[in-house]
Amino acid sequence: MSHFSDRLFKIFTREMPRPGSLLIARPFLEDSNFTRSVVLMVDCDAEGGEALGVILNRLLDLGINDALKEVDLPGNPPLNLGGPVGHDRLVLVHTLGDDIIPDSIAVGEGLWVGGDFEAVKDYIRGGGETEGCIKFTVGYAGWSEGQLRKELDEGTWAVGHLPVEDLMLADGPEMWKKAVGALDARYELWKRLPLKAGLN
């Protein structure tokens, strides 16, 4: 990136995320796996060790029944691409809590990851709501020790937060813009930039 671009897309804080924090991709991020992505951090620490997260705004053009042939859930809930790693792994992000979905891991107030998939199926087949309550994602994003710290130092990500309802209901560029909008005013320009560099 040029020095001008470095100033234009400056990240104003370099804090390490915590579980429940979001990584918000800078505009024109070169890695197509993370273009305008919003990544929910699931496992990370302040020391910059190994980290794991899941992209929340990459909706696929298929439902969970299409991906898992042995599953036949009412409404064929939509499926998201959670990251470039582990495409054989289903990751659940939900607001239902450990009482409804046992073995869930809390990643912030009102938000959980994982849990007993049989309980998820029973919940949906019993008429439970999925929109705004559950996101099914395939794959995840992972960082080796020191990698995320390096990317933060390079200005790849801004660290932020969004209300749970926005994380569960928004998608695609809309969620990215909401996440940028929740940062301070110094990031306002990001929302007005085209998807690709060089477009007016």
Buried (B, 14 or more C-beta within 10 A) or exposed (E): EEEEBEEBBEBEEEEBBBBBBBBBBBBBBEEEBBBBBBBBBBBBEEEBBBBBBBBBBBBBEEBBBEBBEEBEBEEBBBBBBBBBEBEEEBBBBBBBBEEBBEEBEEBBEBBBBBBBBEBBBEBBEEEBEBEEBBBBBBBBBBBEEEBBBEBBEEBBBBBBBBEBEBBBBBBEEEBBBBBBBBBEEEBEEBBEBEEEEEEE
